[in-house]
Amino acid sequence: MPMGTLIFLVFIILAVVLSFVTVQQGTIAITTIFGKFKRILRPGLNFKIPFIEKVFKKISVQNRSSELGFQAVTVDQANVNFTAMLLYSVINSDEETIKNVAFKFIDERNFMQALVRSVEGSVRAFVATKKQSEVLILRRDIVEAVKDQLDRTLEDWGYHLIDLQLNDITFDEEVMRSMAKVVASNNLKSAAENEGQALLITRTKAAEAEGNFIKISAQAEKDASQLKGQGIALFRQEVAKGMAGAAREMEEANLDSSLILFSMWTEAVKNFAQEGKGNVIFLDGSVEGMQKTMKDMIALNQLNQSKNNK
């Protein structure tokens, strides 16, 4: 076979091979002719002009994630360290969007650098207006503020922000120690207040119980005294009735009613002896003493009778 024919066949085979290009699923290829944008190639087997049309870049339309770490300063000059996860993707697979993504930045490294700096700038701008005590509770607000600003920027680049998560928010070690002290002191304050309230309630309930006890005891003592007085009065009435009856019987029998008094006196002496528990009572037990006591009782009885007659 002549050399010219062989070269021609090799050229033909090479042209056929270079005329086909395979694009993976989730990827769109961009071709150029002499450095100028020509068209986009969809996933699958595509035909291109050999030797002239070249694949400039392959753009992934799948979701991409990037983890960021940066620092911000609050309005009260506290350093806050953030760890964030960024999830983004190409807006769509339209030709204009793919052209924007392919030619907006020189390469992927420059795009990521711009993306990271945009996120950091948005977070720092927001945090710079807040105090350190507010940052931890404003996680959602920070995310919403950053997404609102970043969405517009990414759309100009042909991308869409799907999600932004602030995975970790920490402060410098010194700030963390001071915050821990504040939390500890607040906990101690709350514990002291709770303990004081509990003690107040306990003492109040104890005072109320003691007051109720005193009130009930006083009422019981009053009732007991009243009942005791009534009992003594009834006892005295019964004694008077008994003595009156005994006196009438003794008068009917022509006996001196003073004997009743003497009998009561001797009974009292007997009770002193039986029921006494160490108490000393001095009584005159001589005959003269008994006679004197008897005369006193008779005189007392006569005096009472004379008063009754009047």
C-alpha positions as CSV (number, residue, x, y, z in Angstrom):
1,M,0.0,0.0,0.0
2,P,1.4,3.4,-1.0
3,M,2.5,5.6,1.9
4,G,0.1,8.4,0.9
5,T,-2.8,6.1,1.1
6,L,-1.8,4.8,4.5
7,I,-1.5,8.4,5.8
8,F,-4.9,9.2,4.4
9,L,-6.5,6.2,6.1
10,V,-4.8,7.1,9.4
11,F,-6.1,10.6,9.1
12,I,-9.6,9.4,8.4
13,I,-9.6,7.0,11.3
14,L,-8.3,9.8,13.6
15,A,-10.9,12.2,12.4
16,V,-13.7,9.7,13.1
17,V,-12.3,9.0,16.6
18,L,-12.0,12.7,17.4
19,S,-15.5,13.4,16.0
20,F,-17.2,11.8,19.0
21,V,-17.1,12.8,22.6
22,T,-18.9,11.3,25.6
23,V,-20.4,13.5,28.3
24,Q,-21.1,11.9,31.7
25,Q,-24.5,12.1,33.3
26,G,-24.9,15.3,35.5
27,T,-22.3,17.1,33.4
28,I,-22.5,19.5,30.5
29,A,-19.6,20.1,28.1
30,I,-18.8,23.4,26.4
31,T,-17.1,23.5,23.0
32,T,-15.2,26.3,21.3
33,I,-13.9,26.9,17.8
34,F,-10.7,28.8,17.7
35,G,-11.3,30.0,21.3
36,K,-14.9,31.2,20.7
37,F,-17.9,29.6,22.3
38,K,-19.6,27.3,19.9
39,R,-22.2,25.2,21.8
40,I,-23.0,22.9,24.8
41,L,-23.0,19.1,24.7
42,R,-25.6,17.2,26.7
43,P,-24.9,13.9,28.6
44,G,-24.3,11.0,26.3
45,L,-22.5,10.5,22.9
46,N,-22.0,13.7,21.0
47,F,-20.5,14.6,17.6
48,K,-18.1,17.5,17.2
49,I,-16.0,18.9,14.3
50,P,-12.7,17.1,14.6
51,F,-9.5,19.1,14.9
52,I,-11.4,22.5,15.0
53,E,-14.1,22.2,17.7
54,K,-12.6,21.5,21.1
55,V,-14.2,20.7,24.5
56,F,-13.3,23.8,26.5
57,K,-14.7,22.7,29.9
58,K,-17.1,20.3,31.5
59,I,-19.5,21.8,34.0
60,S,-21.1,19.7,36.7
61,V,-24.8,20.5,37.3
62,Q,-24.9,18.3,40.4
63,N,-25.1,19.6,44.0
64,R,-21.7,20.6,45.4
65,S,-20.7,21.2,49.0
66,S,-17.9,23.1,50.6
67,E,-16.8,23.4,54.3
68,L,-15.7,26.8,55.4
69,G,-13.9,28.0,58.5
70,F,-13.5,31.7,59.3
71,Q,-13.6,34.3,62.1
72,A,-15.7,37.4,62.8
73,V,-15.7,40.1,65.5
74,T,-18.8,41.3,67.4
75,V,-19.7,44.9,68.2
76,D,-18.2,44.4,71.7
77,Q,-14.9,43.2,70.2
78,A,-15.3,39.4,70.9
79,N,-13.7,37.0,68.3
80,V,-16.2,34.4,67.1
81,N,-15.0,31.3,65.2
82,F,-17.4,29.8,62.6
83,T,-17.5,26.5,60.8
84,A,-20.0,26.4,58.0
85,M,-21.1,24.0,55.3
86,L,-22.2,25.5,52.0
87,L,-24.4,23.5,49.6
88,Y,-24.8,25.0,46.1
89,S,-25.3,24.0,42.4
90,V,-25.7,25.4,38.9
91,I,-29.1,27.2,38.6
92,N,-30.1,25.2,35.5
93,S,-28.7,23.6,32.3
94,D,-29.7,26.4,30.0
95,E,-27.1,27.5,27.5
96,E,-26.8,31.0,28.9
97,T,-26.4,29.7,32.4
98,I,-23.7,27.3,31.4
99,K,-21.9,30.0,29.4
100,N,-22.0,32.2,32.5
101,V,-20.6,29.4,34.8
102,A,-17.9,28.5,32.3
103,F,-16.5,31.9,31.5
104,K,-17.2,34.0,34.7
105,F,-14.0,32.8,36.4
106,I,-10.7,31.7,35.1
107,D,-10.8,28.4,37.0
108,E,-12.6,26.6,39.8
109,R,-10.0,27.8,42.4
110,N,-10.8,31.4,41.7
111,F,-14.5,30.7,41.9
112,M,-14.2,29.0,45.3
113,Q,-12.0,31.8,46.6
114,A,-14.7,34.3,45.6
115,L,-17.5,32.2,47.1
116,V,-15.7,31.7,50.4
117,R,-14.9,35.4,50.7
118,S,-18.5,36.3,50.0
119,V,-19.8,34.0,52.7
120,E,-17.2,35.3,55.2
121,G,-18.0,39.0,54.3
122,S,-21.8,38.5,54.8
123,V,-21.4,36.7,58.1
124,R,-18.9,39.3,59.4
125,A,-21.1,42.2,58.4
126,F,-24.0,40.7,60.3
127,V,-22.0,39.7,63.4
128,A,-20.3,43.1,63.6
129,T,-23.7,44.6,64.6
130,K,-24.4,42.1,67.4
131,K,-23.0,41.5,70.9
132,Q,-21.3,38.3,71.8
133,S,-24.2,37.3,74.1
134,E,-26.6,37.5,71.1
135,V,-24.6,35.5,68.5
136,L,-25.4,32.0,69.8
137,I,-29.1,32.6,69.8
138,L,-29.1,34.3,66.3
139,R,-27.8,31.3,64.4
140,R,-31.0,31.2,62.2
141,D,-31.0,34.9,61.6
142,I,-27.3,34.8,60.5
143,V,-28.1,32.0,58.0
144,E,-31.1,33.9,56.6
145,A,-29.2,37.2,56.3
146,V,-26.2,35.5,54.5
147,K,-28.5,33.4,52.2
148,D,-30.4,36.6,51.2
149,Q,-27.2,38.4,50.2
150,L,-25.4,35.4,48.7
151,D,-28.3,34.2,46.6
152,R,-28.1,37.4,44.5
153,T,-24.4,37.2,44.1
154,L,-24.4,33.5,43.1
155,E,-27.2,34.1,40.6
156,D,-24.9,36.5,38.7
157,W,-22.3,33.7,38.6
158,G,-24.9,31.2,37.4
159,Y,-25.2,29.3,40.7
160,H,-27.9,28.8,43.3
161,L,-27.4,28.6,47.0
162,I,-29.3,25.5,48.3
163,D,-28.4,25.5,52.0
164,L,-26.0,27.1,54.4
165,Q,-25.4,25.6,57.8
166,L,-23.4,27.0,60.7
167,N,-22.2,23.8,62.2
168,D,-20.1,25.3,65.0
169,I,-19.9,28.7,66.7
170,T,-17.2,29.2,69.3
171,F,-15.4,32.1,71.0
172,D,-11.8,32.6,72.1
173,E,-10.8,30.6,75.2
174,E,-10.8,33.7,77.4
175,V,-14.3,34.7,76.3
176,M,-15.5,31.1,76.8
177,R,-14.2,31.1,80.4
178,S,-15.8,34.5,81.1
179,M,-19.1,33.3,79.6
180,A,-18.9,30.1,81.7
181,K,-18.4,32.2,84.8
182,V,-21.4,34.3,83.9
183,V,-23.5,31.2,83.4
184,A,-22.3,29.7,86.7
185,S,-23.0,32.9,88.6
186,N,-26.5,33.1,87.1
187,N,-27.1,29.5,88.1
188,L,-25.9,30.2,91.7
189,K,-28.2,33.3,91.8
190,S,-31.1,31.3,90.6
191,A,-30.4,28.5,93.0
192,A,-30.1,31.0,95.9
193,E,-33.4,32.6,94.9
194,N,-35.1,29.2,94.7
195,E,-33.7,28.2,98.0
196,G,-34.8,31.5,99.6
197,Q,-38.3,31.0,98.1
198,A,-38.4,27.5,99.4
199,L,-37.2,28.6,102.9
200,L,-39.8,31.4,102.9
201,I,-42.6,29.0,102.0
202,T,-41.4,26.5,104.6
203,R,-41.2,29.1,107.4
204,T,-44.5,30.6,106.4
205,K,-46.2,27.2,106.4
206,A,-44.6,26.5,109.8
207,A,-45.8,29.8,111.2
208,E,-49.3,29.2,109.9
209,A,-49.2,25.7,111.4
210,E,-48.0,27.0,114.8
211,G,-50.6,29.8,114.7
212,N,-53.3,27.3,114.0
213,F,-52.0,25.0,116.7
214,I,-52.0,27.9,119.2
215,K,-55.5,28.9,118.1
216,I,-56.8,25.4,118.4
217,S,-55.0,24.9,121.8
218,A,-56.4,28.1,123.1
219,Q,-59.9,27.2,122.0
220,A,-59.5,23.7,123.5
221,E,-58.3,25.2,126.7
222,K,-61.2,27.6,126.8
223,D,-63.6,24.9,126.1
224,A,-62.0,22.7,128.8
225,S,-62.1,25.5,131.3
226,Q,-65.7,26.2,130.5
227,L,-66.6,22.6,130.9
228,K,-64.5,22.4,134.1
229,G,-66.3,25.4,135.5
230,Q,-69.7,23.9,134.6
231,G,-68.7,20.7,136.2
232,I,-67.6,22.4,139.4
233,A,-70.8,24.4,139.5
234,L,-72.9,21.3,139.0
235,F,-70.8,19.5,141.7
236,R,-71.4,22.4,144.1
237,Q,-75.1,22.4,143.3
238,E,-75.3,18.7,144.0
239,V,-73.3,19.1,147.2
240,A,-75.6,21.9,148.3
241,K,-78.6,19.8,147.5
242,G,-77.2,16.8,149.5
243,M,-76.2,19.0,152.5
244,A,-79.7,20.6,152.5
245,G,-81.3,17.2,152.4
246,A,-79.0,15.9,155.2
247,A,-79.7,19.0,157.3
248,R,-83.4,18.5,157.0
249,E,-83.2,14.9,158.0
250,M,-81.0,15.7,161.0
251,E,-83.4,18.4,162.1
252,E,-86.3,15.9,161.9
253,A,-84.2,13.6,164.0
254,N,-83.4,16.4,166.5
255,L,-79.7,16.2,165.7
256,D,-77.4,19.2,165.4
257,S,-76.8,19.8,161.7
258,S,-73.2,21.0,162.5
259,L,-72.3,17.3,162.6
260,I,-72.5,17.4,158.8
261,L,-69.8,19.9,158.6
262,F,-67.7,17.9,161.1
263,S,-68.2,14.8,159.0
264,M,-67.1,16.7,155.8
265,W,-64.1,18.0,157.7
266,T,-63.0,14.5,158.7
267,E,-63.6,13.2,155.2
268,A,-61.4,16.0,153.9
269,V,-58.7,15.0,156.3
270,K,-59.0,11.4,155.2
271,N,-58.6,12.4,151.5
272,F,-55.6,14.5,152.4
273,A,-54.0,11.4,153.9
274,Q,-55.0,9.1,151.0
275,E,-54.5,11.3,148.0
276,G,-51.6,13.4,149.1
277,K,-48.3,13.0,147.1
278,G,-45.6,14.5,149.2
279,N,-47.4,17.7,150.1
280,V,-47.3,18.7,153.8
281,I,-50.5,19.9,155.4
282,F,-50.5,20.9,159.1
283,L,-53.7,20.1,161.1
284,D,-54.4,20.4,164.8
285,G,-55.3,16.8,165.8
286,S,-55.6,17.4,169.6
287,V,-58.9,17.2,171.5
288,E,-58.8,20.9,172.1
289,G,-58.2,21.5,168.4
290,M,-61.1,19.3,167.5
291,Q,-63.3,21.0,170.0
292,K,-62.3,24.4,168.6
293,T,-62.9,23.3,165.1
294,M,-66.3,21.9,166.0
295,K,-67.3,25.2,167.8
296,D,-66.2,27.2,164.7
297,M,-68.2,25.0,162.4
298,I,-71.3,25.3,164.7
299,A,-70.9,29.0,164.9
300,L,-70.6,29.2,161.0
301,N,-73.7,27.0,160.6
302,Q,-75.7,29.2,163.0
303,L,-74.6,32.3,161.2
304,N,-75.7,30.9,157.8
305,Q,-79.1,29.8,159.3
306,S,-79.6,33.3,160.7
307,K,-78.9,34.9,157.4
308,N,-81.3,32.5,155.7
309,N,-84.0,33.3,158.2
310,K,-83.7,37.0,157.5
